[in-house]
Amino acid sequence: MIETLMRESGKFDEVLENVEKYRLQIIYTQIDRDEQNRASFKTHKYRVDTNEYFYPASSIKLPVAALAIEKINDQLMRDFTLFSDMYIDSAYAGQTAVYEDTSSNMGKASIGHYIKKLFLVSDNDAYNRLYEFLGQLEVNGRILRKGYKDVRIIHRLELPLTVEQNRHTNPMKFYNNDTLVYEKDSEYNDVEIKSDHQIHLGKGYIKDGVLINEPMDFTYKNAIGLESLHKVLLTIIFPENFYPAERFNLNRVDYNFLYQFMSKYPQESDFPYYGGKYEDDYVKFLMFAGTNESIDRNIRIYNKVGEAYGFLIDMAYIVDFEKKIEFVLGAVIYVNENDVFNDGKYEYETIGYPFIRDLGQLFYEYEVKRPRLHSPDLSKYNWKLWAE
């Protein structure tokens, strides 16, 4: 079905004729509601293959954000909340401390504020701090216990740290006013976490300004398959459709918080305030990548994107409150013509953004026309109705 729609549109012929080169994977879920507004799914897949590795880049932040909230809830401490003041120390090479965050309304760092930045503009430091809060062993144990066997969360982003440095995570303390409510010691994961087989991609890579003419090793890189990313999103958007053991330990306030900041556009945020720095399309690849235009506020995209090494990823729950449509769409495409990493030469603008934008618009237009027995009540996701 996915390929049929793409071929009928005539916009995807170049990629479809070279799907192995572009390492293309797509997953699309139709959502239908019954008389009680209960959702059921029909999922279609195109070239989805757990064994075909893609570097997840920032898409790995989606489960990390949910797991950070879950860890707070698991402490069963009423005074330890998403917005308890967070003080991060350093205890090992490569670590840095945090004692304030001037972009928050109170000038302090917190798990909640980092999650805001993680979704609003895909802030890498925000993800790194959640990774440090969880710890390498714990974050992987938590996601594995939910049944995700192809997920590895084993390094910070955008920092030149070694495998060993990423096994160490910072000590930190949390306060409400001046009262200590939670303390986490520095941690070291003595269990090696890596792919169970060697992963080498490309023809070469740049290291310290020098071209290394051999494939790059991704064996110790983060990983999450497209189906797993899809399920993580579904369990956040539709927790009632999954068994308790599969869900994140979140309450209604937590879900509302996630729905708000997963779908908010940067210009709608006061804390942090981004001024005119980011356009609406900045982290909304499906439907809008590269458009630099204002997005209709009736359209909300609850998603997490990734972009690195020539890989473009987006996994999104897309809603139009006015047209009463909803669907889930996820895709990964690899646009690195010379197969060299770290040289800054990727075809994002010429191939990647147009492809993923057109793909989102294709399925949006299909969903607008697709008949439904029951019109969905989507007010649960419309933060404009209940937030702030």
Phi and psi in degrees as a GROMACS rama.xvg file:
@    title "Ramachandran Plot"
@    xaxis  label "Phi"
@    yaxis  label "Psi"
@TYPE xy
-61.0476  -49.2363  ILE-2
-64.5499  -38.3772  GLU-3
-59.2704  -48.3591  THR-4
-61.683  -40.475  LEU-5
-66.7939  -41.332  MET-6
-69.2633  -36.5443  ARG-7
-63.9838  -30.8904  GLU-8
-73.1506  -29.4799  SER-9
78.7554  3.36745  GLY-10
-95.3954  -8.593  LYS-11
-120.324  14.5917  PHE-12
-60.3301  -43.1755  ASP-13
-59.4439  -45.4974  GLU-14
-70.3898  -42.8549  VAL-15
-64.2979  -27.7397  LEU-16
-81.1424  -6.95612  GLU-17
-139.014  45.948  ASN-18
-64.792  -32.6732  VAL-19
-67.595  -41.5188  GLU-20
-60.0716  -43.388  LYS-21
-87.0395  -0.943778  TYR-22
48.3429  43.5235  ARG-23
-73.3514  133.418  LEU-24
-138.399  137.426  GLN-25
-138.905  140.181  ILE-26
-135.943  132.858  ILE-27
-135.395  130.11  TYR-28
-121.889  121.34  THR-29
-82.707  141.271  GLN-30
-121.42  125.508  ILE-31
-123.606  147.394  ASP-32
-113.192  149.602  ARG-33
-97.7021  -169.676  ASP-34
-62.5263  -26.4359  GLU-35
-94.1436  11.6283  GLN-36
69.9339  16.8066  ASN-37
-77.0448  135.639  ARG-38
-90.4906  142.086  ALA-39
-129.185  153.723  SER-40
-119.338  146.759  PHE-41
-132.003  112.028  LYS-42
-106.337  135.742  THR-43
-117.344  143.52  HIS-44
-129.903  148.281  LYS-45
-134.447  113.516  TYR-46
57.7226  27.1662  ARG-47
-74.8553  121.42  VAL-48
-148.129  112.685  ASP-49
-59.6465  -28.4773  THR-50
-80.3606  -10.699  ASN-51
-95.1864  96.6107  GLU-52
-66.8542  139.462  TYR-53
-131.273  145.75  PHE-54
-74.8687  120.403  TYR-55
-75.5639  -16.8801  PRO-56
49.654  -131.872  ALA-57
-75.6981  -9.18854  SER-58
-64.1509  -21.8269  SER-59
-66.5211  -15.9731  ILE-60
-68.1872  -23.1527  LYS-61
-60.3155  -56.5032  LEU-62
-65.4377  -31.754  PRO-63
-64.0037  -40.6281  VAL-64
-61.4913  -46.1017  ALA-65
-66.1726  -38.7194  ALA-66
-68.7547  -31.8761  LEU-67
-65.2884  -42.5907  ALA-68
-64.5341  -42.3942  ILE-69
-58.9422  -41.5444  GLU-70
-62.1218  -41.1243  LYS-71
-59.6474  -47.6113  ILE-72
-63.2161  -34.2843  ASN-73
-69.076  -17.2453  ASP-74
-73.5171  -18.102  GLN-75
53.9118  41.2814  LEU-76
-119.198  110.227  MET-77
-57.8816  -33.7331  ARG-78
-84.1346  -10.7452  ASP-79
-93.8905  110.416  PHE-80
-127.252  176.55  THR-81
-56.4617  -29.6177  LEU-82
-113.163  21.7692  PHE-83
-64.4387  139.934  SER-84
-62.3593  134.052  ASP-85
-114.976  123.233  MET-86
-119.46  119.936  TYR-87
-109.631  129.215  ILE-88
-103.154  177.529  ASP-89
-123.438  143.161  SER-90
-143.072  5.79155  ALA-91
-154.602  159.901  TYR-92
-54.98  133.414  ALA-93
92.0005  -12.1605  GLY-94
-84.6306  151.818  GLN-95
-130.173  152.713  THR-96
-96.0964  157.244  ALA-97
-136.154  126.684  VAL-98
-123.102  -6.34253  TYR-99
-158.995  165.617  GLU-100
-146.3  100.067  ASP-101
-70.7166  -8.98605  THR-102
-84.0741  -7.58455  SER-103
-89.6231  162.844  SER-104
-67.0108  -25.2357  ASN-105
-108.547  3.25935  MET-106
77.6763  10.0541  GLY-107
-117.051  151.164  LYS-108
-76.5593  154.312  ALA-109
-160.599  160.985  SER-110
-59.2412  -45.2082  ILE-111
-60.7607  -42.4019  GLY-112
-67.6249  -37.8117  HIS-113
-64.3197  -37.5182  TYR-114
-65.7255  -39.1423  ILE-115
-54.3975  -52.5642  LYS-116
-66.1537  -34.4072  LYS-117
-59.7544  -42.1924  LEU-118
-86.7382  -39.2646  PHE-119
-63.6947  -43.5525  LEU-120
-136.515  14.2815  VAL-121
56.6179  45.8747  SER-122
-63.3934  122.821  ASP-123
-72.2951  -39.3251  ASN-124
-62.0087  -36.7964  ASP-125
-60.2929  -46.0501  ALA-126
-60.4747  -44.3578  TYR-127
-58.5215  -37.9901  ASN-128
-71.0826  -34.7881  ARG-129
-68.5735  -38.9371  LEU-130
-59.0019  -43.0003  TYR-131
-68.4495  -35.8275  GLU-132
-64.4957  -41.8761  PHE-133
-76.0461  -40.4311  LEU-134
85.4051  143.618  GLY-135
-62.1887  -45.8886  GLN-136
-65.7304  -43.5898  LEU-137
-68.2263  -43.0572  GLU-138
-63.4914  -38.1244  VAL-139
-73.633  -35.6062  ASN-140
-64.1265  -41.6932  GLY-141
-63.0234  -45.9117  ARG-142
-72.2453  -32.7884  ILE-143
-66.1668  -39.6347  LEU-144
-65.5387  -17.3984  ARG-145
-89.0921  1.59712  LYS-146
100.902  5.59595  GLY-147
-90.3817  101.408  TYR-148
-91.4151  -12.0831  LYS-149
-106.287  15.6652  ASP-150
-104.122  130.182  VAL-151
-130.175  126.945  ARG-152
-122.619  93.3441  ILE-153
-130.702  7.34817  ILE-154
-157.514  156.127  HIS-155
-71.9378  169.715  ARG-156
-111.043  145.559  LEU-157
65.1084  19.0057  GLU-158
-123.892  135.085  LEU-159
-81.0817  62.4726  PRO-160
-98.8688  153.233  LEU-161
-81.126  168.292  THR-162
-55.9103  -42.8958  VAL-163
-65.1815  -43.0504  GLU-164
-62.6472  -35.6653  GLN-165
-73.4566  -14.5697  ASN-166
-79.8551  -14.9851  ARG-167
-96.9195  135.16  HIS-168
-129.441  152.624  THR-169
-70.9891  152.169  ASN-170
-76.6251  151.77  PRO-171
-156.64  158.307  MET-172
-131.924  151.081  LYS-173
-125.695  135.813  PHE-174
-129.339  149.302  TYR-175
-110.592  113.24  ASN-176
57.2244  -115.97  ASN-177
-109.236  10.4648  ASP-178
-97.0006  122.698  THR-179
-69.337  125.029  LEU-180
-114.715  -18.7941  VAL-181
-161.62  142.357  TYR-182
-135.214  135.37  GLU-183
-122.22  125.664  LYS-184
-75.8955  163.672  ASP-185
-62.0607  147.136  SER-186
-132.438  152.371  GLU-187
-133.477  128.792  TYR-188
-91.7978  110.949  ASN-189
-92.5004  9.92481  ASP-190
-103.89  118.718  VAL-191
-69.4458  127.523  GLU-192
-119.248  119.895  ILE-193
-159.456  173.864  LYS-194
-62.0889  146.805  SER-195
-79.3111  1.38038  ASP-196
-146.619  159.147  HIS-197
-67.4603  135.875  GLN-198
-120.08  110.878  ILE-199
-124.1  128.245  HIS-200
-127.681  154.049  LEU-201
79.3737  -176.295  GLY-202
-107.903  -18.0022  LYS-203
-174.487  175.039  GLY-204
-156.5  156.442  TYR-205
-93.3635  128.495  ILE-206
-134.571  122.397  LYS-207
53.36  38.6444  ASP-208
79.9248  2.9053  GLY-209
-114.971  135.524  VAL-210
-77.5153  121.507  LEU-211
-99.6603  114.445  ILE-212
-85.9899  64.8002  ASN-213
-157.168  158.224  GLU-214
-58.4785  151.578  PRO-215
-88.1354  141.825  MET-216
-88.9582  118.927  ASP-217
-108.801  12.8849  PHE-218
-59.2298  -35.7675  THR-219
-104.241  25.6758  TYR-220
-99.2541  159.648  LYS-221
-56.6013  155.181  ASN-222
-153.635  142.273  ALA-223
-159.283  126.149  ILE-224
-71.3448  158.614  GLY-225
-62.3328  -38.2299  LEU-226
-65.1451  -37.9664  GLU-227
-68.5522  -41.4398  SER-228
-61.274  -39.8452  LEU-229
-61.8637  -44.5749  HIS-230
-68.7089  -39.1444  LYS-231
-56.4911  -46.6387  VAL-232
-62.5123  -45.314  LEU-233
-61.3609  -39.2403  LEU-234
-68.9048  -25.3156  THR-235
-78.9706  -42.1841  ILE-236
-80.0421  -36.5196  ILE-237
-127.77  60.2211  PHE-238
-58.6989  -31.2247  PRO-239
-66.1624  -13.9646  GLU-240
-89.6852  2.92522  ASN-241
-127.851  154.399  PHE-242
-65.8133  150.589  TYR-243
-53.1358  -37.987  PRO-244
-66.5686  -21.2278  ALA-245
-88.8665  -20.2725  GLU-246
-85.7886  163.307  ARG-247
-82.8411  148.827  PHE-248
-79.4316  82.0111  ASN-249
-125.6  151.33  LEU-250
-107.069  179.244  ASN-251
-60.5441  -39.7701  ARG-252
-61.9997  -40.1356  VAL-253
-62.5965  -46.2895  ASP-254
-61.3181  -43.7427  TYR-255
-60.6029  -40.0735  ASN-256
-61.0633  -46.443  PHE-257
-64.3472  -44.4226  LEU-258
-59.8636  -38.3155  TYR-259
-64.6378  -51.5409  GLN-260
-88.1986  -16.0992  PHE-261
-68.7385  -29.0418  MET-262
-111.379  -7.55382  SER-263
-70.4912  145.832  LYS-264
-92.3041  148.049  TYR-265
-52.1156  -36.3287  PRO-266
-71.015  -10.7526  GLN-267
-89.2737  -3.91756  GLU-268
-93.7224  132.686  SER-269
-93.2618  -41.9244  ASP-270
-134.1  104.896  PHE-271
-74.3509  154.076  PRO-272
-103.111  127.358  TYR-273
-109.132  1.2986  TYR-274
56.0326  -135.668  GLY-275
-100.704  21.1911  GLY-276
-72.3046  -34.8979  LYS-277
-122.743  129.818  TYR-278
-80.1387  167.012  GLU-279
-57.5461  -34.0663  ASP-280
-80.8415  0.944507  ASP-281
-53.4139  -46.3728  TYR-282
-124.079  34.0955  VAL-283
-124.732  75.1946  LYS-284
-67.5781  -51.459  PHE-285
-63.9363  124.109  LEU-286
86.0408  -31.0617  MET-287
-132.972  0.852326  PHE-288
-54.2711  127.073  ALA-289
77.9405  6.87473  GLY-290
-83.3838  -28.07  THR-291
53.8254  36.8677  ASN-292
-121.223  159.101  GLU-293
-73.5807  134.833  SER-294
-95.8686  137.258  ILE-295
-51.7549  124.147  ASP-296
-70.8772  -8.01471  ARG-297
-75.3711  -18.2611  ASN-298
-95.8467  124.404  ILE-299
-126.169  137.381  ARG-300
-123.727  111.599  ILE-301
-96.8617  102.575  TYR-302
-153.663  176.644  ASN-303
-147.538  127.907  LYS-304
-102.415  168.723  VAL-305
-145.447  144.805  GLY-306
-153.612  110.728  GLU-307
-171.115  149.03  ALA-308
58.225  16.8445  TYR-309
96.102  -5.53538  GLY-310
-88.2026  133.182  PHE-311
-118.255  128.654  LEU-312
-133.105  140.576  ILE-313
-146.564  137.317  ASP-314
-129.141  118.686  MET-315
-142.668  140.28  ALA-316
-99.0913  115.672  TYR-317
-110.611  129.946  ILE-318
-129.786  140.907  VAL-319
-121.575  107.22  ASP-320
-66.6741  -30.0815  PHE-321
-75.9666  -44.9453  GLU-322
-84.876  -6.8748  LYS-323
60.289  50.0745  LYS-324
-124.673  155.142  ILE-325
-153.953  142.764  GLU-326
-163.062  164.7  PHE-327
-117.533  133.677  VAL-328
-140.061  134.433  LEU-329
-137.271  145.772  GLY-330
-154.976  153.26  ALA-331
-135.729  136.619  VAL-332
-138.979  144.402  ILE-333
-110.656  117.621  TYR-334
-124.709  79.6514  VAL-335
-138.52  82.3175  ASN-336
-57.2313  -41.1145  GLU-337
-88.8781  -1.71051  ASN-338
59.7359  27.1428  ASP-339
-112.199  131.455  VAL-340
-96.3727  149.63  PHE-341
71.5493  13.6195  ASN-342
-95.8785  -2.64741  ASP-343
73.1309  8.87938  GLY-344
-105.796  88.1489  LYS-345
-127.16  151.725  TYR-346
-94.9581  48.4191  GLU-347
-63.6811  -51.2854  TYR-348
-69.3263  -38.1339  GLU-349
-87.1529  -31.8033  THR-350
-123.093  -50.2058  ILE-351
-63.7612  -56.5411  GLY-352
-62.6108  -47.1388  TYR-353
-59.3484  -39.4122  PRO-354
-63.6581  -52.1426  PHE-355
-71.6852  -30.5957  ILE-356
-66.0569  -48.6664  ARG-357
-65.0495  -33.9294  ASP-358
-63.1065  -46.4839  LEU-359
-61.5545  -42.3085  GLY-360
-67.4452  -35.6065  GLN-361
-58.9432  -48.4014  LEU-362
-77.1553  -28.2648  PHE-363
-62.2699  -48.0373  TYR-364
-64.4038  -35.7354  GLU-365
-64.8316  -41.7854  TYR-366
-68.2598  -33.4796  GLU-367
-60.4609  -35.77  VAL-368
-90.4802  -17.7499  LYS-369
-69.078  126.184  ARG-370
-70.9766  146.205  PRO-371
-130.263  140.692  ARG-372
-70.0078  -34.8398  LEU-373
-132.844  131.418  HIS-374
-72.7982  131.245  SER-375
-75.0124  145.324  PRO-376
-93.6236  109.269  ASP-377
-105.341  13.6993  LEU-378
-62.0528  -26.6926  SER-379
-55.2329  -30.6364  LYS-380
-100.329  -6.13431  TYR-381
-89.7206  89.7688  ASN-382
-63.7134  -19.847  TRP-383
-62.4316  -23.3319  LYS-384
-80.4298  -23.9847  LEU-385
-136.869  -11.3978  TRP-386
-82.5173  149.054  ALA-387
